[in-house]
Amino acid sequence: MIPATPRLSARGLAKQFGPTVALAGVDVDLADGESLAVMGPSGSGKSTLLHCLAGILPADAGTVALDGQEVGRLSDRERSLLRRRRYGFVFQFGQLLSELPAIENVALPSMLLGTPRREATELAGRWLVSLGLAGMEWRRPGELSGGQAQRVAVARALITGPAVVFADEPTGALDQATGHEVMRILTETTRAAGASLVLVTHDAQVADWCDRRIEVRDGLVRSAEGAR
Ligand SMILES: Nc1ncnc2c1ncn2[C@@H]1O[C@H](COP(=O)(O)OP(=O)(O)OP(=O)(O)O)[C@@H](O)[C@H]1O
């Protein structure tokens, strides 16, 4: 049988910041619909790996391919379009625009892809209801709890139907119980939407929500194990 092309595939990723080696040659494969936790101590290169995989940061060496297509060969414009169309992002905090209500924060990525405002707003409203935020649609981020704001961020990441969701410490600013609730919603909805997930965390219990985990140390993948 011919093995399926990985959804996302990185080979030999290397990145240096001045004298600091952040990535020293990393290979990663992410299957269609798979969730992968990237673990490791502070400063080991986890966020740099996520940024290189997502095409936010150019690697010094190595390749990243989405569905077999090398992202490094694209122009800056094509790469930013690809990020908008095919990727969703959830960060620790700060990704929501503070002056816009939740529903408009969620609708925005869809509108940026050309969906008319009314349609995008209706779709955003459905996402918010399905993530348990009925009645909170018109609250601004400052009027939401940390866990509610992260659920808005999950809706915002998924509204465009991405192939891959990248999440960098999405529970880092939450207490344990709220963090687990956000992880349940993030993994369930990502899976239901048919997207793959790359999650950076230093918390083993958070990583347990993913299908598989890798451990980054000193810019290298040191070990890989199934989380289940
Ligand atoms: N923009 C930058 N300029 C200079 N050095 C950087 C930059 N970004 C990352 N680094 C360095 O690269 C190394 C890897 O950083 P990275 O943020 O990827 O680690 P991390 O594992 O995500 O850490 P943490 O868990 O603390 O967020 C660190 O030594 C960091 O100081």
The ligand as an SDF file (V2000), in Angstrom:
LIG
                    3D

 31 33  0  0  0  0  0  0  0  0999 V2000
   13.0010   36.4480   18.1980 N   0  0  0  0  0  0  0  0  0  0  0  0
   13.9910   35.9000   18.8990 C   0  0  0  0  0  0  0  0  0  0  0  0
   15.1780   36.5250   19.0370 N   0  0  0  0  0  0  0  0  0  0  0  0
   16.1950   35.9720   19.7250 C   0  0  0  0  0  0  0  0  0  0  0  0
   16.1350   34.7630   20.3190 N   0  0  0  0  0  0  0  0  0  0  0  0
   14.9780   34.0850   20.2290 C   0  0  0  0  0  0  0  0  0  0  0  0
   13.8410   34.6020   19.5230 C   0  0  0  0  0  0  0  0  0  0  0  0
   12.8440   33.7090   19.5880 N   0  0  0  0  0  0  0  0  0  0  0  0
   13.3140   32.6610   20.3100 C   0  0  0  0  0  0  0  0  0  0  0  0
   14.5890   32.8870   20.6930 N   0  0  0  0  0  0  0  0  0  0  0  0
   15.4440   31.9610   21.4670 C   0  0  0  0  0  0  0  0  0  0  0  0
   15.3840   30.6900   20.8490 O   0  0  0  0  0  0  0  0  0  0  0  0
   15.3090   29.6520   21.8370 C   0  0  0  0  0  0  0  0  0  0  0  0
   14.0180   28.8580   21.6260 C   0  0  0  0  0  0  0  0  0  0  0  0
   12.9100   29.7140   21.9230 O   0  0  0  0  0  0  0  0  0  0  0  0
   11.3830   29.2190   21.8770 P   0  0  0  0  0  0  0  0  0  0  0  0
   10.5390   30.4100   22.1760 O   0  0  0  0  0  0  0  0  0  0  0  0
   11.1630   28.4910   20.6350 O   0  0  0  0  0  0  0  0  0  0  0  0
   11.3510   28.1970   23.0900 O   0  0  0  0  0  0  0  0  0  0  0  0
   10.0840   27.5380   23.8320 P   0  0  0  0  0  0  0  0  0  0  0  0
   10.4390   26.1070   24.0260 O   0  0  0  0  0  0  0  0  0  0  0  0
    8.8530   27.8600   23.1020 O   0  0  0  0  0  0  0  0  0  0  0  0
   10.1220   28.3000   25.2190 O   0  0  0  0  0  0  0  0  0  0  0  0
    8.9340   28.6730   26.2500 P   0  0  0  0  0  0  0  0  0  0  0  0
    8.3590   27.3740   26.7270 O   0  0  0  0  0  0  0  0  0  0  0  0
    9.6440   29.4190   27.3530 O   0  0  0  0  0  0  0  0  0  0  0  0
    7.9590   29.5260   25.4880 O   0  0  0  0  0  0  0  0  0  0  0  0
   15.4010   30.3480   23.1870 C   0  0  0  0  0  0  0  0  0  0  0  0
   16.7460   30.3150   23.6010 O   0  0  0  0  0  0  0  0  0  0  0  0
   14.9510   31.7580   22.8920 C   0  0  0  0  0  0  0  0  0  0  0  0
   15.5390   32.6640   23.7710 O   0  0  0  0  0  0  0  0  0  0  0  0
  1  2  1  0
  2  3  1  0
  2  7  2  0
  3  4  2  0
  4  5  1  0
  5  6  2  0
  6  7  1  0
  6 10  1  0
  7  8  1  0
  8  9  2  0
  9 10  1  0
 10 11  1  0
 11 12  1  0
 11 30  1  0
 12 13  1  0
 13 14  1  0
 13 28  1  0
 14 15  1  0
 15 16  1  0
 16 17  2  0
 16 18  1  0
 16 19  1  0
 19 20  1  0
 20 21  2  0
 20 22  1  0
 20 23  1  0
 23 24  1  0
 24 25  2  0
 24 26  1  0
 24 27  1  0
 28 29  1  0
 28 30  1  0
 30 31  1  0
M  END
$$$$
